[in-house]
Amino acid sequence: MLVITGAGTVFSAGGNVKDMVDRAGMFGGSPVEVFRGYRYGIQRIPLAVDGVEVPTICAVNGPAIGAGCDLAFMCDLRIASDQARFRETFVNLGIVPGDGGTYFLPRAVGAQKAAEMMFTGGAIPASEALEAGLVLKVVSPAKLMPATMVLAAEIARKPPVTIRLAKLLYRQGLRAANLPDFLELSAAFQALCHHTEEHIEAVRDFSARAREGSGTILRRGVAISVSPQTASTHIEASQARELQCGTAALSQVPQPAGQLLNEPGAQVARVLLALDEEQRDHLADSPDLEDGPQVPAKAEPCPMETPLSVERSRRWRMRSSVRFARE
């Protein structure tokens, strides 16, 4: 994983406007010299970021202006502080993005939003960026890096070879000229995955859990250990603030935690619910529960992984480090 963030309270202020005024540094010289300055200077950044084999996350801790805004959208994923704002200021200065921003921005935010940002040069606050899908989430400055590292750790636990191939396929999908060629590439990558040790171990472990009679379903940060007859879940906990643990009959879990299953009377071996304070009180006071689930005042760590999956991730990382060290 690669995580990019800024130092201090600003993510990146972009190009040096004083040098532009003074025609100094990379902005000085003839048109040919300026061209070479961009080509062998700042354009090394998009080539380097785009060439990273593993997923990249940008933790936008403050204003991302001009080339700094473009850098954020060169990454695969973005999490922003509530102090962040995004602004494509090039047109305001009578220039165009020389760092490849017009290549990355439409692919990251869509043509319509990219056009608005590039043609107006206006600032987009973090809240609007979240609504427009420019970032995954917005958190307070103090929670920015912890939230980013949680996401990075979740991705890092996946099979290393598969993640690299998925990243490459994702990038190629954004640029594919036609569907038939892209499907050929997808089939080739899938054939490779079917012969990796990671895939063979993963399907064996999945089959072993099915034979043991239980499995774990993950959806929106909520984990449920259920009977083998359980096939799906529809948990909605987008307003959750804390992860709380409780045990109850499936049919007795109250709203608004969500419609858990279509299978009436199914029993939950363990239910981990993300509840806000009002939902916790509702669950604890539910008249339908004779004993009521034990919901602590403060959340205890809830095991989101089985020992088997943890050990498998450890083996994947060990093999990956040896493999890529050899390369």
Secondary structure, 3 states (H helix, E strand, C coil): CEEEECCCCCCECCCCHHHHHHCCHHHCCCHHHHHHHHHCCCCHHHHHHHCCCCCEEEEECCEEECHHHHHHHHCCEEEEECCCEEECCHHHHCCCCCCCHHHHHHHHHCHHHHHHHHHHCCEEEHHHHHHCCCCCEEECHHHHHHHHHHHHHHHHCCCHHHHHHHHHHHHHHHHCCCHHHHHHHHHHHHHHHCCCHHHHHHHHHHHHHHHHCCEEEEECCEEEEECCCCCCCEECCCCCCEEEEECCEHHHCCCCCEECCCCCCCEEEEEEEEECHHHHHHHHCCCCCCCCCCCCCCCCCCCCCCHHHHHHHHHHHHHHHHHHHHC
